[in-house]
Amino acid sequence: MRIRFTKMQGAGNDFVVLDETRGRLGLSAAQYRWLADRHFGVGADQILTVRPSPAPGLDFEYVIHNADGGEVEHCGNGARCFVRYVTDKRLTDRNPVRVKVRNGQISLALDPDGRVTVDMGAPVFDHARVPFDGSGLTPDRKLAWERWPLPLAGAESAPVAVVSMGNPHAVLLVDDVDLAPVASWGPQIERHVRFPARVNAGFLQVVSRREVRLRVFERGVGETLACGTGACAAVVAGIRLGLLDARVDVHTRGGVLTIAWQDTPAHDAPVMMTGPATTVFEGEVDVPDDLA
Ligand SMILES: N[C@H](CCC[C@H](N)C(=O)O)C(=O)O
């Protein structure tokens, strides 16, 4: 099947963007995997699909597939590229743009300086909705909020803060992200039995109350250069742990994201994320129809 696509990136998290506003492509999980494959296909961390509005008051539907072909609930860096795409392609003249994601809706705005600000919605801490199974574990409460000692291979346990941004995140504090056990702990945490839907694993280094460094081993992908929802989850966790102020610059390996969250007694304020969104190239490709 010959398809047109647009290659984009937000802080180095890269995407193949597909336009289904004039009809569905009907791609399979194997075809999404092929598109994301950096050797046999185009290459991307996620595949983003633009679909027409599913309901009044919404402008588009935003569908996300990880490189492993699985559909997921949310992608923050992808949301910024989404609004850049629909604006540059003149699919809308609205700003902000309201889009439906799997678990709700979000608002995306193009800023005058060319960056993009996304209302990422409120974080979720209810373990059943992450989902996370903390049964039988005793949380560590040395800081202002709880961290759960996730049993890993050997005698190790990873003290994780658990938060959902629509998609699940486990956030660990590390002294230096460059020395963090991302390659060894990342896969163990991603597929840990206590995260029944798997999880994105964030390694957070607090530089100051307004500056952090972050690496994320993403569910369904592996380590990416940046993770937007991971940056939101890490800052929210850092604020609840009492370590961060309400507005934080997150230094990722692919660029800087600015996250703002005003914590309240109900912890239900929306998280605002600002960062770059860039079109790299346009292309056409023949996607094999006979993939296993
Ligand atoms: N790997 C994530 C989806 C993409 C998130 C990330 N690329 C972002 O910018 O938020 C998951 O399985 O929940």
The ligand as an SDF file (V2000), in Angstrom:
LIG
                    3D

 13 12  0  0  0  0  0  0  0  0999 V2000
    5.5480    5.3450   25.1520 N   0  0  0  0  0  0  0  0  0  0  0  0
    4.3680    6.0480   25.6870 C   0  0  0  0  0  0  0  0  0  0  0  0
    3.6290    6.8200   24.5570 C   0  0  0  0  0  0  0  0  0  0  0  0
    4.4520    7.9870   24.0030 C   0  0  0  0  0  0  0  0  0  0  0  0
    4.8210    8.9750   25.0580 C   0  0  0  0  0  0  0  0  0  0  0  0
    5.9240    9.9760   24.6980 C   0  0  0  0  0  0  0  0  0  0  0  0
    6.5600    9.8190   23.4230 N   0  0  0  0  0  0  0  0  0  0  0  0
    5.4490   11.4060   24.9490 C   0  0  0  0  0  0  0  0  0  0  0  0
    5.9640   12.3340   24.3180 O   0  0  0  0  0  0  0  0  0  0  0  0
    4.5860   11.5620   25.8430 O   0  0  0  0  0  0  0  0  0  0  0  0
    3.4150    5.0050   26.3070 C   0  0  0  0  0  0  0  0  0  0  0  0
    3.4660    3.8460   25.9150 O   0  0  0  0  0  0  0  0  0  0  0  0
    2.6310    5.4080   27.1810 O   0  0  0  0  0  0  0  0  0  0  0  0
  1  2  1  0
  2  3  1  0
  2 11  1  0
  3  4  1  0
  4  5  1  0
  5  6  1  0
  6  7  1  0
  6  8  1  0
  8  9  2  0
  8 10  1  0
 11 12  2  0
 11 13  1  0
M  END
$$$$
